[in-house]
């Protein structure tokens, strides 16, 4: 497993157009990013396409990484997550019938849970337990299940801006917990 510093250096090299660094970054992170897409999309073929789109976005936008202030894996996972959610939403726009609804991701742990089963995952779960139950579930819904802020606001019967505040404050608490 690569260190966060190594991944950060690879992203910087990719921003400079280094193809070898891009290949190494792919080797080190593609399994985890594929797991993110698979968990959200529930389809291996779509997850593979989303992974390809994710790495195209990483190649094109690597210079933006420093501006975010996130850890390198957080940034990569966010790109992967957003790409998968875009595909999921496009699927919803096309319309779904009952057979397509069966393809939507279930809330049960799947391949991603096994791909992330590491010390990092255990730390994150411990930190999630420090949050209030509804806040932790909202974070999981937004960042693992692909629910929009509006969908979560409706689910928890709170205004949209309240949901945004919940998620922002919860992420700050998680960040604080993970840096201890």
N, C-alpha and C positions, 0 to 999 in steps of 0.2 A: 504494500500500500504506500502510495506517495504521501509525502508530507504536504501540508497546506502551503508551505513556502515554495516547494517544487512546483505545485500546480499554479501558484501565483506567478512564478517565473515563466512557466510555459505560456500562460495567458499573455504576459508581456511580450514574449517572443512571437506569439501568434499575431499580436497587434502590429508587430513590425514586419509581418508577412513571412515568417519562418515556417515552411511546410513541414520540416522534420519535427519541430516543436508541436505543430498541430497534430501530427500523427501520434506523437507520444501522449499528448493530452487526450486524444481519442482512446488510446489503449488504456490509460489510467482511469478514465471516468465514464466511458460509454456504458459499462454494465449497470452502474448506478443510475445513470440518466435514462437508460432503457427501462429500468424498473419503475421509475417515476412515470414515464409515458404509459407503460403497460398497466400500471395500477389505475390510472385515470381513464384510459381508453378501453381497457378490457379486451383488446384485440391485438394479437401479436403482430399482424401485418400493419395495422395502423400505428402501433408503437414503433415499429421499425422505420416507417415513413416519417413519423414525428421526430425520431432520433436523427435522421438524416437532415431534416429541416432545422433541428436544434443546432447541429454542428455547422450548418451554413450560416445561421445567425451568429454563432460564436465567432466564426471566421470573419464575418463582416463587422462585428461590433466589439471585438476584443479590446479595442482602445477605450471603450466606455467603462470597462471594469473598474478601474481606479476611482472613478467618480462616484460609484455607488457606496463605497465604504463597507461593503459586506465581505465575509470571508469568501475565498474563491469558490468553494463548493456550494455555498449558499447562492452565489451568483449563477453558477452553472445549473444548479437545480431549478432556480427561478426561471431561467430561460427555457429549460426543458418542460417545466410545469406549465408555463404560459403557452408554449407551443402546443402541448397536448390539450389544454383547455380550449384553445382556439379551434382545434380540430373537433373536439367534443361539441362545442357550441355550433360549429358549422353543420355537424350531423343533426343537431336539434332543429336548426333552421330549415333543413331539407325536409323535416317532418319525420315523425317516427310512428310506426305502428307497433303492435304488441310484440312482433318477432324482433324488431330492432330494440325495443325497450329491454329485452332480455340480455342484450349485449352491453348495456350500461354497467359501469362498475358497481360491484356490490360493496357494502361497507365492511365486509369481512376481510381479514388480512389475506394478502395474495403474494404473488412473486416479489413485489417490491419490499414487502415486510422481510422476506428472506434475504434480499439483496442488501438491505440496510441493517441486518442483524449484526451489529458490531458494537464496539464500545461507544461510538458516537450515538447510536440509536438508544442505547441504554441511558446515556446521559440526557438525551432529549426527552425520553419518557419520564425520567425522574423530574426533570424541570417542568414538564406538562402537569405532573401531579401537584406541583406547587401552586398552579393556577386554580381559580374557582372552576368547578365542573363545567358550567355552561360556557365559560371563556375557553377552556381547553377544547371542548367539543366544537366550538365555533372555529378555532384555529385549525383543528384537524379537518373540518368541513371545507374551509377555504383553501388550505394549502396542500391537503392530501386528496380530498374528494372532488375538488374542482367546482364547488358551489360558488356562485357569485355573492357579492356582499348583499345584494337585494334579496336573493333566495334565503340567505341566513337571517337577515333582518325579519323577513316574513316568518321564518321557522321559529325564531325566538320572540316574535311579537314585540320588536323594538324598532324605533326609527332607524333609517339607513345610516345617518350620521352617528348614532349611538353604536351601531355595529362596527362602523369604521374605527371609532374610538376604542371599542373593546379589543379589536384585532391589533391596532397599533400599540396599545398599552400592553397587551399580552405578549406581543413580539419583543417589546423592550424588556419585559420581565424575563422572557426566555433568553434573550441575548445576555442579560446580566447574570442569569443562572449559569449559562454555558461558559462564561468567562471566569467563573470562580475556580 
